Amino acid sequence: MGSMSIWHWIIVAGIVMLLFGRGKISDLMGDVAKGIKAFKKGMAEDETTTTAVPPPSAGEPVRTLPHQGEPATANTVAADRKVV
């Protein structure tokens, strides 16, 4: 009683086929395949088009964020407020 026999699965598959039909199920599988292909194509495009961060110019100081718990110094606060 606790396990499903093969007859249970055949009846369930028959009801699903009656409700959806062969055409709808095959269309659904085709749409899933198209979605997977589009996803793979998008992932491949993301790998080829990476944006590089330009290095800072020689005259501009490199600004870093203070670590958690580390107080900000007056120099970093002044550099953060500098209007470019």
PDB file of N, CA, C and O in Angstrom:
ATOM      1  N   MET A   1       0.815  -1.184   0.000  1.00  0.00           N
ATOM      2  CA  MET A   1       0.000   0.000   0.000  1.00  0.00           C
ATOM      3  C   MET A   1       0.866   1.258   0.000  1.00  0.00           C
ATOM      4  O   MET A   1       0.477   2.286  -0.555  1.00  0.00           O
ATOM      5  N   GLY A   2       2.041   1.173   0.625  1.00  0.00           N
ATOM      6  CA  GLY A   2       2.891   2.342   0.730  1.00  0.00           C
ATOM      7  C   GLY A   2       3.660   2.662  -0.533  1.00  0.00           C
ATOM      8  O   GLY A   2       4.031   3.815  -0.753  1.00  0.00           O
ATOM      9  N   SER A   3       3.910   1.657  -1.374  1.00  0.00           N
ATOM     10  CA  SER A   3       4.683   1.920  -2.589  1.00  0.00           C
ATOM     11  C   SER A   3       3.765   1.955  -3.800  1.00  0.00           C
ATOM     12  O   SER A   3       2.700   1.337  -3.821  1.00  0.00           O
ATOM     13  N   MET A   4       4.213   2.701  -4.813  1.00  0.00           N
ATOM     14  CA  MET A   4       3.424   2.816  -6.027  1.00  0.00           C
ATOM     15  C   MET A   4       3.829   1.696  -6.982  1.00  0.00           C
ATOM     16  O   MET A   4       5.015   1.511  -7.255  1.00  0.00           O
ATOM     17  N   SER A   5       2.861   0.960  -7.484  1.00  0.00           N
ATOM     18  CA  SER A   5       3.164  -0.121  -8.422  1.00  0.00           C
ATOM     19  C   SER A   5       3.242   0.441  -9.838  1.00  0.00           C
ATOM     20  O   SER A   5       2.956   1.616 -10.068  1.00  0.00           O
ATOM     21  N   ILE A   6       3.623  -0.387 -10.755  1.00  0.00           N
ATOM     22  CA  ILE A   6       3.738   0.016 -12.153  1.00  0.00           C
ATOM     23  C   ILE A   6       2.379   0.429 -12.708  1.00  0.00           C
ATOM     24  O   ILE A   6       2.302   1.296 -13.579  1.00  0.00           O
ATOM     25  N   TRP A   7       1.318  -0.179 -12.214  1.00  0.00           N
ATOM     26  CA  TRP A   7      -0.029   0.149 -12.705  1.00  0.00           C
ATOM     27  C   TRP A   7      -0.432   1.558 -12.294  1.00  0.00           C
ATOM     28  O   TRP A   7      -1.128   2.246 -13.040  1.00  0.00           O
ATOM     29  N   HIS A   8      -0.005   1.985 -11.132  1.00  0.00           N
ATOM     30  CA  HIS A   8      -0.293   3.359 -10.709  1.00  0.00           C
ATOM     31  C   HIS A   8       0.356   4.353 -11.679  1.00  0.00           C
ATOM     32  O   HIS A   8      -0.268   5.324 -12.107  1.00  0.00           O
ATOM     33  N   TRP A   9       1.623   4.087 -12.016  1.00  0.00           N
ATOM     34  CA  TRP A   9       2.349   5.005 -12.912  1.00  0.00           C
ATOM     35  C   TRP A   9       1.760   4.989 -14.322  1.00  0.00           C
ATOM     36  O   TRP A   9       1.735   6.020 -14.994  1.00  0.00           O
ATOM     37  N   ILE A  10       1.285   3.821 -14.775  1.00  0.00           N
ATOM     38  CA  ILE A  10       0.664   3.752 -16.104  1.00  0.00           C
ATOM     39  C   ILE A  10      -0.627   4.559 -16.128  1.00  0.00           C
ATOM     40  O   ILE A  10      -0.905   5.257 -17.104  1.00  0.00           O
ATOM     41  N   ILE A  11      -1.407   4.470 -15.075  1.00  0.00           N
ATOM     42  CA  ILE A  11      -2.662   5.228 -15.000  1.00  0.00           C
ATOM     43  C   ILE A  11      -2.366   6.729 -14.950  1.00  0.00           C
ATOM     44  O   ILE A  11      -3.023   7.510 -15.639  1.00  0.00           O
ATOM     45  N   VAL A  12      -1.385   7.139 -14.143  1.00  0.00           N
ATOM     46  CA  VAL A  12      -1.018   8.555 -14.059  1.00  0.00           C
ATOM     47  C   VAL A  12      -0.528   9.063 -15.412  1.00  0.00           C
ATOM     48  O   VAL A  12      -0.908  10.158 -15.829  1.00  0.00           O
ATOM     49  N   ALA A  13       0.308   8.288 -16.105  1.00  0.00           N
ATOM     50  CA  ALA A  13       0.801   8.686 -17.423  1.00  0.00           C
ATOM     51  C   ALA A  13      -0.345   8.786 -18.422  1.00  0.00           C
ATOM     52  O   ALA A  13      -0.362   9.694 -19.253  1.00  0.00           O
ATOM     53  N   GLY A  14      -1.303   7.865 -18.351  1.00  0.00           N
ATOM     54  CA  GLY A  14      -2.468   7.919 -19.236  1.00  0.00           C
ATOM     55  C   GLY A  14      -3.311   9.162 -19.008  1.00  0.00           C
ATOM     56  O   GLY A  14      -3.772   9.781 -19.966  1.00  0.00           O
ATOM     57  N   ILE A  15      -3.520   9.534 -17.750  1.00  0.00           N
ATOM     58  CA  ILE A  15      -4.301  10.739 -17.439  1.00  0.00           C
ATOM     59  C   ILE A  15      -3.575  11.984 -17.923  1.00  0.00           C
ATOM     60  O   ILE A  15      -4.203  12.895 -18.463  1.00  0.00           O
ATOM     61  N   VAL A  16      -2.255  12.035 -17.737  1.00  0.00           N
ATOM     62  CA  VAL A  16      -1.481  13.183 -18.215  1.00  0.00           C
ATOM     63  C   VAL A  16      -1.573  13.294 -19.728  1.00  0.00           C
ATOM     64  O   VAL A  16      -1.728  14.393 -20.262  1.00  0.00           O
ATOM     65  N   MET A  17      -1.480  12.163 -20.427  1.00  0.00           N
ATOM     66  CA  MET A  17      -1.575  12.183 -21.891  1.00  0.00           C
ATOM     67  C   MET A  17      -2.965  12.623 -22.342  1.00  0.00           C
ATOM     68  O   MET A  17      -3.093  13.327 -23.343  1.00  0.00           O
ATOM     69  N   LEU A  18      -3.997  12.222 -21.625  1.00  0.00           N
ATOM     70  CA  LEU A  18      -5.352  12.643 -21.982  1.00  0.00           C
ATOM     71  C   LEU A  18      -5.548  14.144 -21.769  1.00  0.00           C
ATOM     72  O   LEU A  18      -6.188  14.817 -22.576  1.00  0.00           O
ATOM     73  N   LEU A  19      -4.993  14.655 -20.680  1.00  0.00           N
ATOM     74  CA  LEU A  19      -5.162  16.083 -20.384  1.00  0.00           C
ATOM     75  C   LEU A  19      -4.359  16.973 -21.322  1.00  0.00           C
ATOM     76  O   LEU A  19      -4.877  17.970 -21.825  1.00  0.00           O
ATOM     77  N   PHE A  20      -3.122  16.629 -21.557  1.00  0.00           N
ATOM     78  CA  PHE A  20      -2.241  17.498 -22.329  1.00  0.00           C
ATOM     79  C   PHE A  20      -2.112  17.092 -23.794  1.00  0.00           C
ATOM     80  O   PHE A  20      -1.902  17.952 -24.650  1.00  0.00           O
ATOM     81  N   GLY A  21      -2.228  15.842 -24.091  1.00  0.00           N
ATOM     82  CA  GLY A  21      -2.079  15.378 -25.454  1.00  0.00           C
ATOM     83  C   GLY A  21      -0.624  15.330 -25.880  1.00  0.00           C
ATOM     84  O   GLY A  21       0.249  15.913 -25.237  1.00  0.00           O
ATOM     85  N   ARG A  22      -0.377  14.621 -26.983  1.00  0.00           N
ATOM     86  CA  ARG A  22       0.998  14.474 -27.458  1.00  0.00           C
ATOM     87  C   ARG A  22       1.551  15.786 -27.980  1.00  0.00           C
ATOM     88  O   ARG A  22       2.726  16.086 -27.769  1.00  0.00           O
ATOM     89  N   GLY A  23       0.734  16.566 -28.651  1.00  0.00           N
ATOM     90  CA  GLY A  23       1.207  17.808 -29.258  1.00  0.00           C
ATOM     91  C   GLY A  23       1.674  18.819 -28.231  1.00  0.00           C
ATOM     92  O   GLY A  23       2.718  19.447 -28.409  1.00  0.00           O
ATOM     93  N   LYS A  24       0.918  18.985 -27.160  1.00  0.00           N
ATOM     94  CA  LYS A  24       1.290  19.970 -26.141  1.00  0.00           C
ATOM     95  C   LYS A  24       2.555  19.569 -25.404  1.00  0.00           C
ATOM     96  O   LYS A  24       3.387  20.417 -25.081  1.00  0.00           O
ATOM     97  N   ILE A  25       2.703  18.275 -25.137  1.00  0.00           N
ATOM     98  CA  ILE A  25       3.897  17.818 -24.422  1.00  0.00           C
ATOM     99  C   ILE A  25       5.132  18.002 -25.295  1.00  0.00           C
ATOM    100  O   ILE A  25       6.173  18.443 -24.807  1.00  0.00           O
ATOM    101  N   SER A  26       5.031  17.669 -26.587  1.00  0.00           N
ATOM    102  CA  SER A  26       6.192  17.840 -27.462  1.00  0.00           C
ATOM    103  C   SER A  26       6.517  19.319 -27.661  1.00  0.00           C
ATOM    104  O   SER A  26       7.687  19.692 -27.750  1.00  0.00           O
ATOM    105  N   ASP A  27       5.482  20.163 -27.729  1.00  0.00           N
ATOM    106  CA  ASP A  27       5.732  21.611 -27.822  1.00  0.00           C
ATOM    107  C   ASP A  27       6.420  22.122 -26.558  1.00  0.00           C
ATOM    108  O   ASP A  27       7.322  22.957 -26.621  1.00  0.00           O
ATOM    109  N   LEU A  28       5.984  21.615 -25.428  1.00  0.00           N
ATOM    110  CA  LEU A  28       6.585  22.024 -24.153  1.00  0.00           C
ATOM    111  C   LEU A  28       8.051  21.608 -24.087  1.00  0.00           C
ATOM    112  O   LEU A  28       8.895  22.386 -23.643  1.00  0.00           O
ATOM    113  N   MET A  29       8.358  20.401 -24.522  1.00  0.00           N
ATOM    114  CA  MET A  29       9.744  19.934 -24.521  1.00  0.00           C
ATOM    115  C   MET A  29      10.585  20.747 -25.506  1.00  0.00           C
ATOM    116  O   MET A  29      11.752  21.027 -25.232  1.00  0.00           O
ATOM    117  N   GLY A  30      10.007  21.128 -26.649  1.00  0.00           N
ATOM    118  CA  GLY A  30      10.725  21.963 -27.612  1.00  0.00           C
ATOM    119  C   GLY A  30      11.033  23.332 -27.032  1.00  0.00           C
ATOM    120  O   GLY A  30      12.120  23.874 -27.235  1.00  0.00           O
ATOM    121  N   ASP A  31      10.060  23.894 -26.300  1.00  0.00           N
ATOM    122  CA  ASP A  31      10.288  25.196 -25.666  1.00  0.00           C
ATOM    123  C   ASP A  31      11.366  25.109 -24.589  1.00  0.00           C
ATOM    124  O   ASP A  31      12.175  26.026 -24.443  1.00  0.00           O
ATOM    125  N   VAL A  32      11.378  24.020 -23.843  1.00  0.00           N
ATOM    126  CA  VAL A  32      12.410  23.826 -22.821  1.00  0.00           C
ATOM    127  C   VAL A  32      13.786  23.736 -23.484  1.00  0.00           C
ATOM    128  O   VAL A  32      14.754  24.319 -22.996  1.00  0.00           O
ATOM    129  N   ALA A  33      13.868  23.000 -24.603  1.00  0.00           N
ATOM    130  CA  ALA A  33      15.146  22.867 -25.313  1.00  0.00           C
ATOM    131  C   ALA A  33      15.611  24.218 -25.847  1.00  0.00           C
ATOM    132  O   ALA A  33      16.799  24.533 -25.771  1.00  0.00           O
ATOM    133  N   LYS A  34      14.687  25.026 -26.389  1.00  0.00           N
ATOM    134  CA  LYS A  34      15.051  26.361 -26.878  1.00  0.00           C
ATOM    135  C   LYS A  34      15.550  27.236 -25.738  1.00  0.00           C
ATOM    136  O   LYS A  34      16.498  28.002 -25.909  1.00  0.00           O
ATOM    137  N   GLY A  35      14.916  27.124 -24.578  1.00  0.00           N
ATOM    138  CA  GLY A  35      15.346  27.895 -23.419  1.00  0.00           C
ATOM    139  C   GLY A  35      16.737  27.512 -22.960  1.00  0.00           C
ATOM    140  O   GLY A  35      17.538  28.376 -22.602  1.00  0.00           O
ATOM    141  N   ILE A  36      17.029  26.222 -22.968  1.00  0.00           N
ATOM    142  CA  ILE A  36      18.362  25.755 -22.563  1.00  0.00           C
ATOM    143  C   ILE A  36      19.409  26.254 -23.550  1.00  0.00           C
ATOM    144  O   ILE A  36      20.484  26.694 -23.142  1.00  0.00           O
ATOM    145  N   LYS A  37      19.105  26.188 -24.854  1.00  0.00           N
ATOM    146  CA  LYS A  37      20.047  26.668 -25.863  1.00  0.00           C
ATOM    147  C   LYS A  37      20.288  28.168 -25.719  1.00  0.00           C
ATOM    148  O   LYS A  37      21.425  28.627 -25.826  1.00  0.00           O
ATOM    149  N   ALA A  38      19.222  28.933 -25.478  1.00  0.00           N
ATOM    150  CA  ALA A  38      19.380  30.379 -25.300  1.00  0.00           C
ATOM    151  C   ALA A  38      20.209  30.686 -24.055  1.00  0.00           C
ATOM    152  O   ALA A  38      21.021  31.611 -24.058  1.00  0.00           O
ATOM    153  N   PHE A  39      20.003  29.911 -22.994  1.00  0.00           N
ATOM    154  CA  PHE A  39      20.778  30.105 -21.763  1.00  0.00           C
ATOM    155  C   PHE A  39      22.259  29.836 -22.005  1.00  0.00           C
ATOM    156  O   PHE A  39      23.114  30.606 -21.568  1.00  0.00           O
ATOM    157  N   LYS A  40      22.563  28.733 -22.707  1.00  0.00           N
ATOM    158  CA  LYS A  40      23.963  28.407 -22.990  1.00  0.00           C
ATOM    159  C   LYS A  40      24.595  29.474 -23.873  1.00  0.00           C
ATOM    160  O   LYS A  40      25.752  29.841 -23.669  1.00  0.00           O
ATOM    161  N   LYS A  41      23.840  29.979 -24.860  1.00  0.00           N
ATOM    162  CA  LYS A  41      24.363  31.026 -25.740  1.00  0.00           C
ATOM    163  C   LYS A  41      24.637  32.303 -24.941  1.00  0.00           C
ATOM    164  O   LYS A  41      25.656  32.960 -25.157  1.00  0.00           O
ATOM    165  N   GLY A  42      23.745  32.654 -24.032  1.00  0.00           N
ATOM    166  CA  GLY A  42      23.948  33.825 -23.193  1.00  0.00           C
ATOM    167  C   GLY A  42      25.147  33.689 -22.281  1.00  0.00           C
ATOM    168  O   GLY A  42      25.886  34.650 -22.068  1.00  0.00           O
ATOM    169  N   MET A  43      25.343  32.492 -21.739  1.00  0.00           N
ATOM    170  CA  MET A  43      26.503  32.268 -20.880  1.00  0.00           C
ATOM    171  C   MET A  43      27.795  32.367 -21.679  1.00  0.00           C
ATOM    172  O   MET A  43      28.793  32.889 -21.181  1.00  0.00           O
ATOM    173  N   ALA A  44      27.789  31.870 -22.917  1.00  0.00           N
ATOM    174  CA  ALA A  44      28.986  31.950 -23.756  1.00  0.00           C
ATOM    175  C   ALA A  44      29.292  33.394 -24.122  1.00  0.00           C
ATOM    176  O   ALA A  44      30.459  33.783 -24.178  1.00  0.00           O
ATOM    177  N   GLU A  45      28.257  34.198 -24.374  1.00  0.00           N
ATOM    178  CA  GLU A  45      28.464  35.611 -24.696  1.00  0.00           C
ATOM    179  C   GLU A  45      28.999  36.372 -23.498  1.00  0.00           C
ATOM    180  O   GLU A  45      29.819  37.276 -23.657  1.00  0.00           O
ATOM    181  N   ASP A  46      28.543  36.019 -22.292  1.00  0.00           N
ATOM    182  CA  ASP A  46      29.037  36.688 -21.085  1.00  0.00           C
ATOM    183  C   ASP A  46      30.521  36.424 -20.875  1.00  0.00           C
ATOM    184  O   ASP A  46      31.248  37.306 -20.420  1.00  0.00           O
ATOM    185  N   GLU A  47      30.975  35.222 -21.202  1.00  0.00           N
ATOM    186  CA  GLU A  47      32.383  34.896 -21.021  1.00  0.00           C
ATOM    187  C   GLU A  47      33.260  35.641 -22.010  1.00  0.00           C
ATOM    188  O   GLU A  47      34.393  35.993 -21.680  1.00  0.00           O
ATOM    189  N   THR A  48      32.761  35.891 -23.223  1.00  0.00           N
ATOM    190  CA  THR A  48      33.576  36.555 -24.239  1.00  0.00           C
ATOM    191  C   THR A  48      33.563  38.062 -24.087  1.00  0.00           C
ATOM    192  O   THR A  48      34.512  38.721 -24.510  1.00  0.00           O
ATOM    193  N   THR A  49      32.520  38.632 -23.497  1.00  0.00           N
ATOM    194  CA  THR A  49      32.431  40.087 -23.371  1.00  0.00           C
ATOM    195  C   THR A  49      32.584  40.486 -21.913  1.00  0.00           C
ATOM    196  O   THR A  49      31.606  40.834 -21.250  1.00  0.00           O
ATOM    197  N   THR A  50      33.803  40.436 -21.421  1.00  0.00           N
ATOM    198  CA  THR A  50      34.075  40.895 -20.066  1.00  0.00           C
ATOM    199  C   THR A  50      34.577  42.323 -20.137  1.00  0.00           C
ATOM    200  O   THR A  50      35.330  42.678 -21.043  1.00  0.00           O
ATOM    201  N   THR A  51      34.170  43.124 -19.202  1.00  0.00           N
ATOM    202  CA  THR A  51      34.597  44.516 -19.171  1.00  0.00           C
ATOM    203  C   THR A  51      35.816  44.639 -18.287  1.00  0.00           C
ATOM    204  O   THR A  51      35.807  44.209 -17.134  1.00  0.00           O
ATOM    205  N   ALA A  52      36.855  45.222 -18.826  1.00  0.00           N
ATOM    206  CA  ALA A  52      38.093  45.412 -18.075  1.00  0.00           C
ATOM    207  C   ALA A  52      38.046  46.756 -17.357  1.00  0.00           C
ATOM    208  O   ALA A  52      37.598  47.753 -17.922  1.00  0.00           O
ATOM    209  N   VAL A  53      38.502  46.777 -16.129  1.00  0.00           N
ATOM    210  CA  VAL A  53      38.555  48.008 -15.352  1.00  0.00           C
ATOM    211  C   VAL A  53      39.863  48.712 -15.704  1.00  0.00           C
ATOM    212  O   VAL A  53      40.936  48.126 -15.559  1.00  0.00           O
ATOM    213  N   PRO A  54      39.787  49.962 -16.165  1.00  0.00           N
ATOM    214  CA  PRO A  54      41.022  50.655 -16.528  1.00  0.00           C
ATOM    215  C   PRO A  54      41.859  50.951 -15.292  1.00  0.00           C
ATOM    216  O   PRO A  54      41.307  51.230 -14.228  1.00  0.00           O
ATOM    217  N   PRO A  55      43.169  50.896 -15.413  1.00  0.00           N
ATOM    218  CA  PRO A  55      44.018  51.191 -14.260  1.00  0.00           C
ATOM    219  C   PRO A  55      43.952  52.686 -13.947  1.00  0.00           C
ATOM    220  O   PRO A  55      43.721  53.497 -14.844  1.00  0.00           O
ATOM    221  N   PRO A  56      44.151  53.050 -12.689  1.00  0.00           N
ATOM    222  CA  PRO A  56      44.116  54.471 -12.340  1.00  0.00           C
ATOM    223  C   PRO A  56      45.284  55.211 -12.995  1.00  0.00           C
ATOM    224  O   PRO A  56      46.359  54.653 -13.213  1.00  0.00           O
ATOM    225  N   SER A  57      45.035  56.473 -13.298  1.00  0.00           N
ATOM    226  CA  SER A  57      46.101  57.258 -13.921  1.00  0.00           C
ATOM    227  C   SER A  57      47.218  57.510 -12.905  1.00  0.00           C
ATOM    228  O   SER A  57      47.021  57.340 -11.702  1.00  0.00           O
ATOM    229  N   ALA A  58      48.396  57.919 -13.400  1.00  0.00           N
ATOM    230  CA  ALA A  58      49.572  58.085 -12.552  1.00  0.00           C
ATOM    231  C   ALA A  58      49.378  59.196 -11.518  1.00  0.00           C
ATOM    232  O   ALA A  58      49.905  59.098 -10.409  1.00  0.00           O
ATOM    233  N   GLY A  59      48.639  60.240 -11.857  1.00  0.00           N
ATOM    234  CA  GLY A  59      48.478  61.359 -10.938  1.00  0.00           C
ATOM    235  C   GLY A  59      47.381  61.150  -9.913  1.00  0.00           C
ATOM    236  O   GLY A  59      47.332  61.872  -8.917  1.00  0.00           O
ATOM    237  N   GLU A  60      46.506  60.192 -10.123  1.00  0.00           N
ATOM    238  CA  GLU A  60      45.371  59.978  -9.223  1.00  0.00           C
ATOM    239  C   GLU A  60      45.729  58.934  -8.170  1.00  0.00           C
ATOM    240  O   GLU A  60      46.173  57.840  -8.520  1.00  0.00           O
ATOM    241  N   PRO A  61      45.545  59.251  -6.876  1.00  0.00           N
ATOM    242  CA  PRO A  61      45.874  58.263  -5.837  1.00  0.00           C
ATOM    243  C   PRO A  61      44.844  57.134  -5.828  1.00  0.00           C
ATOM    244  O   PRO A  61      43.677  57.336  -6.164  1.00  0.00           O
ATOM    245  N   VAL A  62      45.292  55.961  -5.444  1.00  0.00           N
ATOM    246  CA  VAL A  62      44.403  54.813  -5.353  1.00  0.00           C
ATOM    247  C   VAL A  62      43.650  54.906  -4.040  1.00  0.00           C
ATOM    248  O   VAL A  62      44.251  55.017  -2.972  1.00  0.00           O
ATOM    249  N   ARG A  63      42.312  54.860  -4.129  1.00  0.00           N
ATOM    250  CA  ARG A  63      41.492  54.945  -2.926  1.00  0.00           C
ATOM    251  C   ARG A  63      41.015  53.557  -2.550  1.00  0.00           C
ATOM    252  O   ARG A  63      40.568  52.786  -3.399  1.00  0.00           O
ATOM    253  N   THR A  64      41.114  53.249  -1.277  1.00  0.00           N
ATOM    254  CA  THR A  64      40.631  51.965  -0.773  1.00  0.00           C
ATOM    255  C   THR A  64      39.629  52.226   0.330  1.00  0.00           C
ATOM    256  O   THR A  64      39.626  53.295   0.940  1.00  0.00           O
ATOM    257  N   LEU A  65      38.783  51.250   0.582  1.00  0.00           N
ATOM    258  CA  LEU A  65      37.823  51.353   1.671  1.00  0.00           C
ATOM    259  C   LEU A  65      38.472  50.834   2.946  1.00  0.00           C
ATOM    260  O   LEU A  65      39.209  49.849   2.905  1.00  0.00           O
ATOM    261  N   PRO A  66      38.208  51.483   4.079  1.00  0.00           N
ATOM    262  CA  PRO A  66      38.777  50.981   5.332  1.00  0.00           C
ATOM    263  C   PRO A  66      38.128  49.649   5.697  1.00  0.00           C
ATOM    264  O   PRO A  66      36.961  49.411   5.385  1.00  0.00           O
ATOM    265  N   HIS A  67      38.888  48.788   6.356  1.00  0.00           N
ATOM    266  CA  HIS A  67      38.361  47.496   6.788  1.00  0.00           C
ATOM    267  C   HIS A  67      37.333  47.716   7.881  1.00  0.00           C
ATOM    268  O   HIS A  67      37.309  48.752   8.544  1.00  0.00           O
ATOM    269  N   GLN A  68      36.482  46.709   8.051  1.00  0.00           N
ATOM    270  CA  GLN A  68      35.460  46.810   9.078  1.00  0.00           C
ATOM    271  C   GLN A  68      36.126  46.905  10.446  1.00  0.00           C
ATOM    272  O   GLN A  68      36.993  46.097  10.781  1.00  0.00           O
ATOM    273  N   GLY A  69      35.722  47.881  11.221  1.00  0.00           N
ATOM    274  CA  GLY A  69      36.301  48.081  12.535  1.00  0.00           C
ATOM    275  C   GLY A  69      37.481  49.032  12.519  1.00  0.00           C
ATOM    276  O   GLY A  69      37.901  49.510  13.574  1.00  0.00           O
ATOM    277  N   GLU A  70      38.028  49.318  11.340  1.00  0.00           N
ATOM    278  CA  GLU A  70      39.153  50.239  11.223  1.00  0.00           C
ATOM    279  C   GLU A  70      38.593  51.650  11.014  1.00  0.00           C
ATOM    280  O   GLU A  70      37.814  51.863  10.085  1.00  0.00           O
ATOM    281  N   PRO A  71      38.969  52.609  11.852  1.00  0.00           N
ATOM    282  CA  PRO A  71      38.420  53.960  11.683  1.00  0.00           C
ATOM    283  C   PRO A  71      38.988  54.620  10.425  1.00  0.00           C
ATOM    284  O   PRO A  71      40.139  54.394  10.052  1.00  0.00           O
ATOM    285  N   ALA A  72      38.164  55.430   9.788  1.00  0.00           N
ATOM    286  CA  ALA A  72      38.600  56.152   8.593  1.00  0.00           C
ATOM    287  C   ALA A  72      39.507  57.295   9.012  1.00  0.00           C
ATOM    288  O   ALA A  72      39.221  57.992   9.986  1.00  0.00           O
ATOM    289  N   THR A  73      40.587  57.491   8.289  1.00  0.00           N
ATOM    290  CA  THR A  73      41.491  58.593   8.593  1.00  0.00           C
ATOM    291  C   THR A  73      40.994  59.844   7.892  1.00  0.00           C
ATOM    292  O   THR A  73      40.124  59.779   7.024  1.00  0.00           O
ATOM    293  N   ALA A  74      41.553  60.977   8.274  1.00  0.00           N
ATOM    294  CA  ALA A  74      41.141  62.246   7.685  1.00  0.00           C
ATOM    295  C   ALA A  74      41.486  62.289   6.194  1.00  0.00           C
ATOM    296  O   ALA A  74      40.768  62.916   5.417  1.00  0.00           O
ATOM    297  N   ASN A  75      42.562  61.639   5.791  1.00  0.00           N
ATOM    298  CA  ASN A  75      42.965  61.631   4.376  1.00  0.00           C
ATOM    299  C   ASN A  75      41.957  60.902   3.510  1.00  0.00           C
ATOM    300  O   ASN A  75      41.613  61.370   2.425  1.00  0.00           O
ATOM    301  N   THR A  76      41.478  59.749   3.986  1.00  0.00           N
ATOM    302  CA  THR A  76      40.513  59.001   3.176  1.00  0.00           C
ATOM    303  C   THR A  76      39.179  59.701   3.127  1.00  0.00           C
ATOM    304  O   THR A  76      38.495  59.647   2.105  1.00  0.00           O
ATOM    305  N   VAL A  77      38.781  60.374   4.227  1.00  0.00           N
ATOM    306  CA  VAL A  77      37.532  61.098   4.218  1.00  0.00           C
ATOM    307  C   VAL A  77      37.615  62.284   3.285  1.00  0.00           C
ATOM    308  O   VAL A  77      36.665  62.551   2.549  1.00  0.00           O
ATOM    309  N   ALA A  78      38.721  63.001   3.292  1.00  0.00           N
ATOM    310  CA  ALA A  78      38.906  64.147   2.398  1.00  0.00           C
ATOM    311  C   ALA A  78      38.957  63.691   0.947  1.00  0.00           C
ATOM    312  O   ALA A  78      38.426  64.374   0.071  1.00  0.00           O
ATOM    313  N   ALA A  79      39.585  62.550   0.675  1.00  0.00           N
ATOM    314  CA  ALA A  79      39.659  62.042  -0.706  1.00  0.00           C
ATOM    315  C   ALA A  79      38.291  61.613  -1.187  1.00  0.00           C
ATOM    316  O   ALA A  79      37.984  61.761  -2.369  1.00  0.00           O
ATOM    317  N   ASP A  80      37.454  61.080  -0.296  1.00  0.00           N
ATOM    318  CA  ASP A  80      36.113  60.660  -0.677  1.00  0.00           C
ATOM    319  C   ASP A  80      35.210  61.858  -0.999  1.00  0.00           C
ATOM    320  O   ASP A  80      34.302  61.751  -1.823  1.00  0.00           O
ATOM    321  N   ARG A  81      35.462  62.983  -0.351  1.00  0.00           N
ATOM    322  CA  ARG A  81      34.634  64.173  -0.558  1.00  0.00           C
ATOM    323  C   ARG A  81      35.130  65.037  -1.708  1.00  0.00           C
ATOM    324  O   ARG A  81      34.484  66.023  -2.063  1.00  0.00           O
ATOM    325  N   LYS A  82      36.254  64.685  -2.286  1.00  0.00           N
ATOM    326  CA  LYS A  82      36.834  65.475  -3.371  1.00  0.00           C
ATOM    327  C   LYS A  82      35.922  65.415  -4.596  1.00  0.00           C
ATOM    328  O   LYS A  82      35.533  64.328  -5.023  1.00  0.00           O
ATOM    329  N   VAL A  83      35.588  66.547  -5.150  1.00  0.00           N
ATOM    330  CA  VAL A  83      34.732  66.624  -6.321  1.00  0.00           C
ATOM    331  C   VAL A  83      35.598  66.591  -7.558  1.00  0.00           C
ATOM    332  O   VAL A  83      36.544  67.369  -7.688  1.00  0.00           O
ATOM    333  N   VAL A  84      35.274  65.691  -8.464  1.00  0.00           N
ATOM    334  CA  VAL A  84      36.072  65.528  -9.680  1.00  0.00           C
ATOM    335  C   VAL A  84      35.464  66.327 -10.785  1.00  0.00           C
ATOM    336  O   VAL A  84      35.982  66.330 -11.902  1.00  0.00           O
TER     337      VAL A  84
END
